[in-house]
Amino acid sequence: MDDLASALSVAKPTLYRAVGGKEAIVHACEQRMNACFMSALHQAEAAGGTGLARALRYLRLSLDLIDHNDFGRLVLVIGGKADLFAAMSEETRAMREHVQSKIRGWLAADLKAGLLRPSVEPKVATLAMFAVFNFIPRWYRAGGPSTLAEICESNTRLFVWALTDRPQAHGLEF
């Protein structure tokens, strides 16, 4: 709170009067962060294509938020502090479940259309994608050996290889 008050050039009591406390600030930031991730979901969906292409687009947009957006960077803060991550609101949990449900549906449609390997289970594939991509903010640091874009590309290749033998059907050429 001291750092925030200093950055805003206000006294700490002024900050508390304006926002109501640390929890209120964290909640407001969390709401903005959720809105950013929902926007990424809508962008991925609006771009069209197969479910796998939309899912990977969403994950790339999410990682871009983490790398270039102040509210997206909040994920780095939450991810690096287990107590804050455990305190994630029900609102954020519901948003995450909504996104995962949407992606499961996209992958299920691809499976039904014969665009994924027959052995793919959409729920498992979705959980694996989120496990991999959600873990990146816990260890990624700008200036490290790989850029976030390189890490995303590597993981995208991994999932394309694992889920389909026809990447071109998804508009994905490597």
PyMOL commands that set and color helices and strands:
alter all, ss='L'
color gray80, all
select helices_A, chain A and resi 2-8+12-19+22-46+51-68+70-80+82-86+90-112+122-139+148-163+167-170
alter helices_A, ss='H'
color red, helices_A
deselect
rebuild
show_as cartoon
